[in-house]
Structures are given as C-alpha cells and as structure tokens.
Amino acid sequence: MSAPAKFIPDPDGRNADFYRHLAAGTLHLQRCEDCSQVFHPPRFLCAKCGSDALVFNPSPGRGRIFSWTVTHRPVDPGWAAEALPYATVVVEMEEGIRLVAGWRGSLEEICLDLPVCAEVEPVSESFGFLYFAPAEKGE
C-alpha cells in the first residue's frame, strides 16, 4: 500500500497571490508602494498607511530561525511519508516579517538565530510548499 499524498490546499483571496508565486518557484513578499512596509500574510490594504498600492516583490529568501516545533505525530498522514519526526520553523526574514515553513535539514542543526535560506517546492499551478534550510557559509 502506498503512502497517502500530502494535502494540497487551494488558496483564495490575497493568499492565492502569495502561493501562485511559490507555484512559479519563487518567494515573493507583499510590499506597500507608498510607505515601503513589507508584510505577511498578504492584505488588501497596508496595515501601516492604509494604501491599496500593494505589490509582490521577489525576496532573496534569507532570514534567521526565530522559533520551531518538532512534530512526532502528524495530523495529515501524507507528511509522515517524508520522515518522522519533522520540524516546522518560524523564520524572521531580512525584510523584517516572519514566515512559517517546513524545515529541510537535520533536526540537530536547528537553533535560535541560525541563518537560513528559502527553498520552494512547486506542486501545482496555484500552490507551492515553502521550506527553509541552513544557509551555506558566506550567504
């Protein structure tokens, strides 16, 4: 019997724009053109100045681990096929916002303030998974 497939969400609203970029293989973050505020999750209006002049800009995908959790018993059995236990990390991006994503690396490597870089795994035309991995030395 084969392992169950991971659940693939079908995003809507402003989240659909974020995940559409991941589906294309790149990380983009929403930024206000009027005040330059970067934020996540995506919004219809800027939380800082109220402008609707919002765009998605490419991100270099670099940050540092802010927090993490290790899962030993997943809710979605599709995640158990990769390996258990696995980690989910909260990363403070260079742009100042925090993203939650899967971890690509050994659990022993995870520590606070570890420099990381984003990895994108497109899985459909409208969705991609976001992961972080330890940054290579010098990145």
N, C-alpha and C positions, 0 to 999 in steps of 0.2 A: 504494500500500500504506500502511495507516495505521500509526502508531507503536504499539508494544506498550504495554499497560497496565502501570501500576506494580503490583508485587506488594502485595496487601493481606493482612497477617497475620491470623490468627485466634487472638488471645491466650487464654491459660488461666491458672489459678491466680490469685494476687493481682494479676498484671499485667492480667488481664481487667478488674478493677475500675477500675484507672487508665485504661485505654483506653476503657472504657464511658463515663466522664465526658467524655473527649475526643470521643467519638462524639456526645455530647449538646451539644457546643460549648463546654465549659468545662474549664479546667485545675483539677484538684483534687490535693492532695498528702496523703499519709498522715501522721497525727499520733497520738501516744500520748496518750490522755486522762489517764493517771496522771502522766507526767513532762513532757508537752508537747513531747517530741522530735519533730521533723519529719524524715522520711527518704524516700529513693528509691534503689533500686527498692522497691516495696511488700513488706512482710514479714507473716508470721503472728504474730510476737512482736516486741515492742520490743527493739531491739538495745541500748538503754541500761539499761532496768529489767526487761525480761523480761515485761512485762504483755501480755495479749492484748486490752486495751481500746483498739483501734486504729480510727480513723475517717478518712474522707477529707473534708478541708475545702477550700473554694474558695481559690484563690490569686489574688492580684492580677496575677500573671504578670510581675513586674518583676525584673530582675536585671542583671548585667554580664557581658560576654564574658570567659571565663576562658581559652579556647583555641579553635582552629578548624583545620580542614583543608580544602583545596580539591581536589575530585575532577575529573579530566580524562577518565577512562575508567571509567564506572560498571560495576559487576558486573551490576546489573539494568538492561537496556536501556530499561525504562519511564521511568527517571529522565532519560535522555538527551533525551526528548521535550520536557522543560521548557526546558532550555538547558544547555549545557556551556561552560565549567566551572561547577560549583556548589559551595557551601560547606556544611559541617556544623559547627555550633558547640557548644561546651560553655559553658553559662551557669551562673554562680553566682547562685542565686536569693536574694532578700531573706530568705527563710526559712533560708538557710544551706546548702542542699543544691545539688547540681549536676545539671543535666539536659542531655542531648544531643538536638539537634533540627536541623532544616533551617534555612537562612538565607533570609530574604526581604528583600533589599536588594542594593545593588551590592557587588561584591567589594572595591571600593576603599574602602568605608566601614568595613570590619571592622578593628578594632584592640582591643588589650587594654583592659579596663575600660570599653568602650563601653556606655552604658546601653541596654538593650533591653527589649522587651515581647513577651509571648507572643501568637501567633496560632494558632488551632485550625482545622483543616480536617476536619470530619466526612466520612467516606467510606462508612460502613456503620452498621448498628445496634450493632456491637460494637467499632468501631475508628475512630480519627481520627488524622490526622497532626499533629504539633506542630512549629511553626516559631517563629523569633524574628525580629524586625525592629527597626531602630533606634527608640528611644523618641522620641516627639515632645518638643520643647523644653518644659520645665515639667512633664513627667510624673514 
